[in-house]
Each structure stands twice: as C-alpha cells, then as structure tokens.
Amino acid sequence: MKAIDLSNVQEAGDSKRLVPGAYACTITSVEDVTEKEYLKIGFDIADGEFKGYYSKMREDHPDWTNVGTYYRSYKPTALGMFKRMCSAVSKSNGKFVFDGSTNADETTLVGKKIGLVFQEEEYYGNDGEKKIRLIVNKECAIADLSTQKVPALKTLKEDEGAAIANNLPANSEGKDAVPWS
C-alpha cells in the first residue's frame, strides 16, 4: 500500500439510512425523455430528519447518476399513474396546476413539493448478489402523507434469479426466455 496522510482527514461517522415511509419532497430536476415517453424526475427530502438526504448523497458520490431520481411514464398505458403524479403536485402546491395539457411544461415542476412513498425492493447487483434498495412506490399530496400505507418489501420471484444468473430474461410463464441478441 502506498503511504497516505490521514492527519487532516475527518473520520466518517454513522450516517442514517433513509427508511421506507412517506416523505415530503421537493422536485429538483425534470427531464422529458420524449422518445420513450417518460419524465426523469430528480427529488430530495424537503424537511425533517432526512432533509437534503439525496443532495448529500450526490455530493458524496458524484458518479451515482440516478440517486434521488425516479421515472414517470406518460405512455397511454400509464396515464393513470401520470395523473396521480400531476394531482399530487397540484394539491401540494396551492394554485399550481400541472396536467400535461394546459400546462405541459415539465420544467415548471422544478422547485415544487410532492409527497413520495418509498418502499424497499430486492434486486440483483452487478456482482450477481441479491440486494435491497429503496424505490419510489407512488406520489401523494403532502397533506395525505400521514395516511399513506407503506408497502411491504417487493421481493424477486425465484425465476428472476435464475434468469439473471443465466443472463436470460424471465417470461410470464416463469421459464427462461430466449437469450438477448
């Protein structure tokens, strides 16, 4: 190992990890990915014990590009979820209206408040190991945060693990599908 000087380095403390729950958040960025019909929404915790949680994480890990980000599709099959997001933003910000039609400028969402419900989900890391991460489950009005039910851990199905291990997508019958080309 090369010699390093730790005399001016502050020892890392225990940082609190965000837990599943409902949080008041601020939208920090919005990118419209028109060719795939979704918004890439950046956010951060707006108040309380975890205020600024994702800003701090992005500061500490600039190479983690999707920290504090979720996606909301506006494809025809996802319009119900998109409308829920629009309603949550509108209800959380007084007279502000974002509805995708009369106000379809996604940049107007930046700086707006929104309630986000987080749940844990299993996934496979690049190392092939099963891990758990926190994801945005849904949006709600900030006034409704205290009434939100936090969903249980979203687990992987057994066939998903086999498909990933074999580098194959799992199909709806739970069998390995054809390899990716």
N, C-alpha and C positions, 0 to 999 in steps of 0.2 A: 504494500500500500504506500502511496506517496504521502509525504508529511503534510499535514494540514494544521492551520491555526484556528483553534476554537475559542480563543480568548475573548473575541468580540462577538461571539455568536450566542444568541439567547436560546436557551433550551426550550424545546417545544413542550407545551402543556397539553393537558387533556382537553380536546375540543368536543363540544356537544354535537351529537349527530341528530339531524332532523328526524323526527319520528312520524309515523303515519298519523294523519289528522287533517283537520280543516283549518286553513290559514288565510288571513287577509294578505293579498299580494299586490304588487304594482307591476304593470306591464312595462318592461324596459326596452323592448325592441320588437318589431314585427317585420317579417319579410314575406312577401307574396311569391310563392313558387307557382306561377301561373300554368306552366306546362304539366304540373302534377296536381293542380287544383287544391292547394293547401296553404295555410298560413303557418310559418315558423315563428312561434311566439316566445320571446325571452321574458323572464319574470324574476322577481325577487320577493322575499318575505318583507311585508311592509311595516310590521310592528311586533312587539312582544319579545320574548326571549331569543328568537331566531332572526330578528330584524337584520337585513343585509347578508343573510347566510350565503346566498349564491354569489353575490358580488365578491365576498371574501374568498369563496372557493375559486372563482375565476381569477382573482388576483394571485392566489397561491399556486394555481395550476393553469397557466395561460394556454397550454396545449389541450386542455379539456374543452373542446369547442361546443359541446351540447349541454354543458352544465346550466341548469336553470332555464331549460328550453322544453317546450312541448309543441305538438303539431295539431292543427285542427283543420280537417278536410272540409272543402265546400263542394265536393262531388255530389251529384244528385242523391246517391245512396246514403250520404252522411249529413244531409241538410238539417235533420232533427237535432243532431249534436251541435252543428254550427249555430243553429238558432238558440240553443241553450246557452252557448258562449255569448252570443250577442245580447241576450236578455240579462245574463249575469253582469256584463259590463254596464249595460244601460241602467239597471237597478242599483248598481253600486256607485254610480257617478251622477246623481241628481238628474238634470235635464238632458244629459248627454245621450244621444241615440246613435247606435251603430247597428245597422240592419242589413248591410250588404247590398242595399238597393239605393235608397235615398242618400245614405252615407255609406259609400263603398270604398272610402279612402282608408286603407288599413293603417296608415301612419298616424291617424287621429287616435288610435288606441294607445300609443306610447304615453306613459305617464298616468294612465287610468288605473283605477283599483278594480280588483276582481277577487272573488273567493275561489280558492282552489282546494280540492280534496285530494290528498295523497294516500296512496296505498303501496304496499310492498309487492314485488313480483319476483319470481325466480327467473333466471336467465343463465345462459352458458357464456362464460368469459372466453376471451381469446385463447386461454390456456386449456379450454375444454372442461373446466371445473364449474359446477353449479354454484351460482351466487345469488344474492338478493340485492335488489335496488329499489329505490323509491321512485314512483311514477305519478304523474297527474292522472287521477281517475276521472274527474269531472270538474266543471265550474259551477259556481252558485253565486248568488248575491251575497255580499259581505254581511248583510243583516240576517242571513239564514245560516251562517257558519255554525252556530251553536246547535242547530237541529240536524246537522249532517251526520249520517251514519258512515263510519269509516269501513270500507270493505276489507274482508279478510285477505290474507296472503294469496296472491294469484299464483298457483303452482303450475309447473310444467307437466304435461302429460308424458307418460313413460315413452311413447313412440317418438316424441320430440327429442328426447335424449338420444335415442338410437339413431335417428335421422341425422342429428348434428354430429354424432361420433363417426358416422359413415359419410359425412358431407353430403347428405341427401335431404331434400325437403320431405316433410311428412304429409301424406294426403289425408283426405277426410275419412277414409276407412281405417286409419291408424296403421297403414303399411307404408314401407318406404316407397317413395315415388322414383321416377327416372332421374338419374344424376343430372346436375346442371350442366349445360353445354357452354 
